[in-house]
Amino acid sequence: MTTQSEAPATSTLPGLDALLPPTTELYLDLHRHPELSGAEQRTAARFADWLDADGFRVLRGVGGHGVAAELRNGEGPAVLLRAELDALPVAEDTGAPYASTVTAPGPDGRPVPVMHACGHDAHLACAAAAARWLAARRDRWRGTLLVVGQPAEETLSGARSMLEDGLYDRITPPDTVLAQHTAPFPAGMVAHADGPLMAGSVTLEAVFEGDGGHAATPHLTADPLLAAAGTVTRLPAVAAREADPAERLVVTASSLQTGDAGHTGNVIAARVVLRVTARAFTEAALDRAAAAVERIARAEAAAAALPPRVSVATLTRSGVTLPDPDITATVRAAHRDRFGTARVTGWPPAPATEDFPLLTGAGAHLHGHPGIRGGYWMLGTAGPAQWTAAPGTTAAEKLRSLPSNHSPRYLPSVRLTLSTGTTAMATAALARLGATGVPEHSL
């Protein structure tokens, strides 16, 4: 990977300098006022108001707080730019003057800190700026430009909610859906994958139920905590003993909770809830992992002299983020032309996951819109000072030490991230929209 200091100056879009101040203001405002999944009312309003001011037909409240906007410009392809609205329950520790100090009710009603620790504020600002740049240059392209601000990505429920609320029946169905995601590699760069970019995932909830009892007489009680704990200790064997190492399966117990009675030391809980997430790069591997988790949970319960009752449900499932190879080739070539080859790198498959795949391919097909293809790339966020200060002498060492997405210290370089992300998004859209014969150098 080329480091920030080795790369040439970013080739940005003409007119971007005038667009950066309002884009930066939007980004800083979104960063200061993050909202949790499903509660993105203010964020959605800011995004929708921006698009409305640029002449888009704007729909609000799609699948929750989702925003969908459309700008028709003659005959041609329909291209959708997608960004996410929601933030995370993370306490920001960046020291930035615009750091979030927001708290909000969490899922259980208790207040939690909130932060844009995954870069969704940058995604929104770049999509808004790219949309404004393209709307002001309708003589350069033909077709329909669509923009979506999706709620609840972090809970993997927002894309499904928008589709179930008729997203593609209420706007022109896209031919192509484009998205990008921030990551801690040098700002000014973009990265494309040849093959899967992110894993698919399934989150399961296993509920173990007994009748409760006294800690002094455990032999008289069906103990749900013992069965749940046994399940946790067996989970590593799913990836280590039941999957081909080439599948890169990850199975993680993410939470184990007892009922309130179980919080007292002399009471055996009557109910325990275990949540497990599996990640893999094929649907078949996810199916096998889910089946293995359920089998282990039931077997651990059945092994007890007084077996607790067990139920297993799927909470969320998202497919593998696998960008269309033809779209990847087109967009990567456009990015190389715009940025130079030194600023466009590769990306290995990552076990992170998101619900973007539902907006394309089989996900869209299930909602009556087959043939929609997706393009997706990664956007660097580590500025020169952060990169230089990162421990290590090689790029690999520095990459391992930089604060990652979801970290309380994750902080993109504002100007480089916004200028590169806006340019990358607008350039990709132009590569997929209808051409007008305007020479590339005049864009």
N, C-alpha and C positions, 0 to 999 in steps of 0.2 A: 504494500500500500504506500502511495506517495504521501509524505507528510505535508502539513500546512506550509512549512517554510520552503519546501521544494516545488510547490505548485505555482503556476503563473497566476496573474491577477484574474479574477472571475470575469467571464464574459457575460454581462447582464443584458437585459432587454433595453432597447432604446426607450427613454422616457421613464425608466424605473426610478431614477433619482428623485423625480418629483412625486412618485407614488410611495416611496419609502417612509416619509414622515407620517402620513395617516395610517399606513400599515403598521408602523412601529407603535403608534398610539393605540391602535386596536389591540395589538399583541400585549402591550403592557397592561391595558385595562382588563383583558381576559385573564392575564396571569394573576393580577391582584384580586380578581373576583371569581375564583374557580367554583364550580358546582358539581356535586356528586351525580352519579348515574341516575337518571330518572328525575332529576331536580334542576335541569339545565335551562330554566325559564329565562333568566337574564341573558345568558350566553346566546341562546337561540334568538332572542329579540335583537341583540346587537348584530348578529350575523345576518338576520333577515332584513333589518333596516338598511344595512350596507348594500345588499343585493338589490333591494327595492329602489334605492337611490340611483342605481346604475341601469335601470330600465328593465330588470328581470320581472317576469310574472312570478310572484312569490307565494308559496303555500306554507302556512305555519301550523304547528300542532299535528304533524304527520307521525303517527305511531308514538305518541308522547309529545315531546318537545321538538321533534324533528322538523327540519326546514328543507324544502325542495323548491328550486328556482329554475326558470326556463327562459331562454332568450333565443328566439327563432331568427334566422338570418338566411332565408332562401332554402333552396333544395341542397341536400347534402347529408352527411352522416350526423348522428346524434352522439355527442360525447359528454359524459358525466364526470365532474370533478367531485370527489368525496372527501370530506373531513369529519372529524369527530368533535362532539360538544363537551364531553364529560371529563371530570378530573378524578383524583384518587383520595382516599382517606389517609393522607400522609402529612406530617408536620414539616413544613419547609425549613431547611437549615442551610440556605445558600448564602445568607448575608447580603443579598441583593437589595437595593433600596426599594425595589418594587415587589419584594417577596410577599407571598400571601400570608395573612394572619387570620384567615377565615376559619370559622368552625361552623358545623352544620349537624343536624340530626343524622345519625347513622341508621343502619337497618333496624336496630333495636330501640331507636328513639333517643339514645344517649348521644351527646355532642361529640364529634370527632373533628380533628383538624382536616383541612382540605387543601390540596396543592395540585397544580398541573405538573405532575412528576413524570408524565409520559410524553409531553410535547404536543398534546392536542391543541393547545393555544396557538402554537406555531403552525400546525396543520391548517387551522381555521384562518389565520391571518394570511398565509400564503395562498390558500384557495380563494379568499376574498380578493386579494390583490391581483391574482391571475385573472379572475373573472372581470375585474374592473379594467385591466389592461386590454383584454380581448374585446370587451363591450365597447371600448373607445376606438377600436380598430376593426370595425365590421367590414371594411373594404378589403381586409386581408384574408378572410376565410368565409366559407359557406357551410350551412348546416344548422344544427341546433346545439347550443351550449347549455348544459344542465349543471347545476351545483346542488349538492346535498350536504347539509349539516346533520350528522347522524347522532342521536342520543345513545346513551347506555352501551357504548362499546366495551367498557371495562367489565361489564357483567355479561357480555356476549349475548345481549338480548335486543339491542336497538335495531340492527338491520332487519331481523325477523319481524319486529313490531312495525317497522315502516312498510315492509312488504305486505304484511297482513292488513295494514290500513290502506292498501291499494296504491302504493307509491307509483308503480309502473303503469297503473291505469289512470293516474291523475296528472302525469306528465308524459311527454313523448318518451317511449321506451328507448333507452340508449343502445347503441351498437357497441360502445366501448365505455368501461368504467375505469377511471384513473385515480390512483391514490399514492401517497408517499408517507413515509414514517421516519421521524427523527431517530437518531442513534448516536452514541458517543464515539464517533470517528471524526477526522478533521473537517471542520466547517468549510464550505466551498466545494465539497465533493458530493457526488451521488454514487450509489452502488446498485447494480442489477444482479439478479440471480439467474443462472441457467438451470432451471428446474424449480423445485420447491423453495420458497423464500421463508415461510414460517410453517410451523407444524399445525395439524389439527388437534383438537382437544375434546375430551368429554369429562364432565364433572359429575360425580355420583354422590348421592347421600345415602348412607346406610344407617338405619335406625334400629337400635337394639333395645328391646323392652322386656323388663321383668316386672315383679310385683313390689319391689323395694324390700328393705329388711334392715336388720340391726347388724352393725359391724362386728358385734360379738358372736354372732351366729351365722357366718357366711354359708355354712353347709345347708342352711334351711332356705337359701335365697337363690333364685335365678339371677345371676350377676351380669348385667349388660356391659358394665365397664370392663370386666375381665375379657369378655369375648371381643369387645371393640379394640382393647389394647393388644390382644393376640393377633387381630387382623392387621393392625399397624405394623407389628414386628414381622409379619409375613409378606408385606407388600414388596419389599426389595426383591424377593424371589421371582416376582412376575417378570421384571425386566431381565434379571440375571439368569433365570432358569427356563423361562417359557417363551422368550423372544430371541430371534436371530439378532446378534449384535449389530448387523447392518441396518436393522429397522430403527435404531436410535430411539427406542421406547423409553419414556420417563413416566414413572408412577409415583405420585407424591401424596401422602396424607397431609392435608392442609389445615384441618381443624378437628378437635375432639372436644365435645361439650356434653356435660351432664345437666340434668334438671336441677333446679334450685336446691332440692333436698340433698342432692349428691355433693353439694358444697360444704356440708357439715361432716366432720370427721367420723361421727359415730353412726352415720346413715349410709346404707348402700343404695345408690341411685336406682330409681325405677326406669329411667330412660336415658340413653346415651346416643348422641348423634355424631357420626363420623363422616367427614367429607374427604373425598379422594379425587384427584385430578390425574388423568392419563394424557400424555402428549405423544404423538407419533406422526409420521409423514405419509401414512396410507390409512384409508378407512378400514381396511381389513385388520391392521394392527390395533387400531382403536377398538374395534369390535371384540377382538380376542382379549384385550386388556380389561375391558368392561366386564366381560364374562368371567374372567379370572378373579377380579375383585369381588364380584357377587358370590362366586363359588367359595372363595376363602372366608368371606364373612359368614356365610351359612355353615361352613364346616367348623369354624371356630366356635360358633354358638352350639352346634350339635355335639361337640366334644365334651361339653359340660354335663355333669350328672343331672343338673336342673337347667335345661337349655332355655335361654331367653328367646323371645320372638324376634325375627329379623325381617325387615323390608328394605329393599334397595330401589332407588329411583334415580333417573337421569335428570339433573338440574339444568345443565346446558350442554350443547354440543356445537362445535364449529369445525368446518372443513379445513383442509390444507390450503394455505395461500400459495397457489400455483399460477403465477402469471402466464398468460397466453404467450407462447414462444414467438409468434409473428408480431404481436404488439410489442413485446420486449425488444425484439430486434429493431423495429421501427423507432421506438422511443429512445433506445440506447444510441442508435446512430444519430438521432436528432440532438441528444445531449452531448455527444462527442463533437458534433459540428459546432454547438453553441459554446461549450466549456473547454474543449480541447481534450485529448485522450488522457492526459495526466489527471484530470479531475473526475474521470468516470472509471470506477473500479468494479470488481466482482463482489458477490455476497454469498457466504455459505449458508446452507439451511439452518435456521435458528429454531430452538424449541419454544419460543414465544408463540402466542396464537392470537387471532382476532377474528371478527365475524365478517370481514370484507368478502370472503368467498360466497356468502349467501346472496350478495348483490349481483353475482355473475353465475355462469354455468348452471349446474344442477339446481342451485338455490333459486335462481330466477325462473328456471324452467318449472319448478314446483308451483310457482305463482302465475303460470301461463305465459311466460316470456322467455322462450328458448333463444339460444344463439347469442346471448350477451357475453362478451369477452372482457377480461380484465388486464390492466397493466399496473404494476406496483414496483416501487423502488424505494431505497433507503436514502435518507438525507443526513449528511454529517452536521454535527452541532458544536464540536469542540473547537473553540477559537484558538488563535496562536498562543496567547498567554497561558490558557489552560493546558494546551498540548505541551508547551515547553516545561511547565511546572510539574506535569505528571511524572511520577517516578518511572525509571527505566531508560535504557539507552536504545532499545529497538522499538519499532512501531508496535510489535506484538506485546511487549512489556507495558508500553504506555496504554494501549487499548485495554489491557486487563486492569489497570489501576484507575482509569477514569470512572467517575460516578455514572452508574448505568441508569437507564429508564426505571422508574419506580423508586429510585433513591431519593431521600430528602435533600440531597446535595446536587441533584441533576439540574443543570442550568445551561441552556443553549446560548451560544454567542448570538446576540440579537441581530445585528446588522448582517453578518455573513449568513446566518440561517435563513433570515427572511429574504434577502436578495437572491440567494441561490435557490431556495425553495419556490419562490414566486417564478423565477426564470425557468426552473425545471418543469413546473406545472404548466405554465403557459406554452412552453416549447413543446411539451408532450401533446397538449391539446391541439396545437397547430399541426402537428405531425399526423393527427388522426382526423381532423376536420377537413372539409373540402377546400382545395386550393383555389386561388383566384388568379394565379399567374403573376402575382407581385413578386419580384426578385427577393430571395432570402436576405440579401445584404441590406435591403430597405426596411426590414422588419424591426 
